[in-house]
Amino acid sequence: MTAWVDALKESSIPDYAKDTKLNLDAVIKRSTLPVEEAEAVALAAAFATGNSKLWTWIDSQITNRTEAIAALTAGALMAQNNVWYPFVEMADDENLKGLPAGLRMTAYANHAGVSKKKFEMYALCASIVGKCNFCVKSHYDLLKKEGMTVAELQHVGKIAAVINAVGKIASVY
């Protein structure tokens, strides 16, 4: 299932990024997460990088469409929330903080067809790449309550970091 990792490493990551190649292999092919989760976490991270060639290519390689769609849904929501919530905090206006966001986020209700834990994991990964400390903290805490260990959460962070690097350097065809 993770043959796409080898294809990406060999065709799209230059030699100067050898560490990224090795890390990509480690965080996806030897993930501590189940394969379908590691792939979907990577897809959510790729979406969050804004590298549309990368995320559409990874999406085309993932056979579990339910997981892929959930990862993209979480990534799309975080693209919004990772801007909205820091804006509210940066404005530092108690009146603004007291207002409801008023932004549609109904995908949270059904978790895009996957478990709450998986959806939160995909949202966490996108938020790490999006650098929203409020969203990261919220998803991290929820996932601990859902039973994820610190080591598993660390692995989500590693996938986010490596895929973010891939998004900066890879030339996906």
Buried (B, 14 or more C-beta within 10 A) or exposed (E): BBEBBEEBBEEBBEEEBEEBBEBBBBBBBEBBBEBBBBBBBBBBBBBBBEBEBBBBBBBEBBEBEEBBBBBBBBBBBBBBBBEBBBEBBEEEEEEEEEEEEEEEEEBBEEBBBBEEBBBBBBBBBBBBBBEBEBBBEBBBEBBEEEEBEEEBBEBBBBBBBBBBBBBEBBEBE
